[in-house]
Amino acid sequence: MRLQIFNGSPRGKGSNSTVLTRAFAKGFFGTENFPQEEFREFFLANPGDFQGALQAFSEESTVLLAFPIYTDSMPGIVKDFIEALQPYRGSCTATKTIFLVQTGFPEETHTRPMRDYLLKLARRLGAPSPGVIRMGGGEGTRNQAQSRRGKKTLHRYEELGRLYAETGELDQNILELLKGTSKLPSLLAPFILPLANYFFWDRQLKKNGAYAKRFDRPLG
Amino acid sequence: MAHIFIADGTPSQENRTFREHLEKLREGLISRGHTVENIHLAEKTIAHCTGCFSCWLRTPGSCIFKDDHVDFLRSLLRADLVLFASPLILGFPSGLLKTSIDRFIPQALPYIELDEHGECRHPLRYGKTPLMALLYEPEKDTDEEDVQIITFAFERFARNAHTRFLFARSLEDSFEEVYHATANL
């Protein structure tokens, strides 16, 4: 069974999407050494991959199109790729298309519009879709792969891939666990957010010598 | 009277019908006393956001790409209302328009706060974002579900940008809703 990954992260190989899709592939193939004849990976941020990706999309396979949410929908490079699929309207009947969308915010509400859009897109392309993997709190996954939380997340993706290879379906329980919370607990949020802002943002601003300029308004 | 910014995301210079509709709308808005500025994004050089976070963490408020997008951001800051305009292509506005919208993020701060409904968002760098609306050219198969999906996505964007999304409207329809929405700005 063939798996083709279309990585729509503007960060390319160094992205969270890469870590997550490869974990899925590891579960799918049952090994980290993906069989060359059955696995292909395209990075849409790489102009050299674009044409090959376009050609490969309609081939018989399971496709995993993954991207982070940018301003509440797909990044521009992903939309450019989707537009290039226009000639395939209604004809991708052999392309089982799974989507993976992730956002840095913890709430699942941020990925809902793309869930709805992508399922409609699959219908337009004529592609059967096992579903949309949604993930809240996905920013930083690439840096946390060795942490307890990171390992747990990646294990879930491996399980998704393994179970999909066995059944042809995405496990609904795992999808629920990944999609994110409905809201941060109201009593904890006033404590969590300042800590997150300090550890995630202020420390990097200070490290870059940009902390004093963090509120700058260069456009006046 | 309001200052209205039309961000035209029509990818092809050859899409004359859509351009003509937009021009008529622009004239109608001016005749009602508004000031209007247009940017035809297809005529600009606008790089894709690479998610590098330099605009938050290294040069706060400034993108690493020194291209025409700064005009888009300045126009947003001046406007009371931004009218995003684009044909729908496979059910969503153009990649050209989306690429410009992606690079909104220097207008926000990296920090995370809760909005009035208790959901996470970023604070604004300049304290304001204009009201938003979308003018689209439908495809042959555009249906009510498409419009609902697009509206949902733009409502979420507006909400996270601390403003409101007024409407998504086909430019093949009457301009009355646009005029009505702008009458009280």
Interface residues (C-beta under 8 A of the other chain):
Chain A: S9 P10 R11 S15 A45 P68 Y70 T71 D72 S73 M74 P75 G76 I77 V78 K79 D80 I82 E83 L85 Q86 R89 F105 P106 E107 T109 H110 R112 P113 M114 D116 Y117 K120 L121 R124 K183 L184 S186 A189 L193 A196 N197 F200 W201 Q204 L205 N208 A210 K213 R214 F215 D216 R217 P218 L219 G220
Chain B: P11 H48 C49 T50 G51 C52 W56 L57 R58 T59 P60 G61 S62 V70 L73 R74 L77 I89 L90 G91 F92 S94 G95 L96 K98 T99 S100 I101 D102 F104 I105 L109 P110 Y111 I112 E113 L114 G118 E119 C120 R121 R125 Y126 D141 E145 D146 Q148 I149 F152 A153 F154 R156 F157 N160 A161
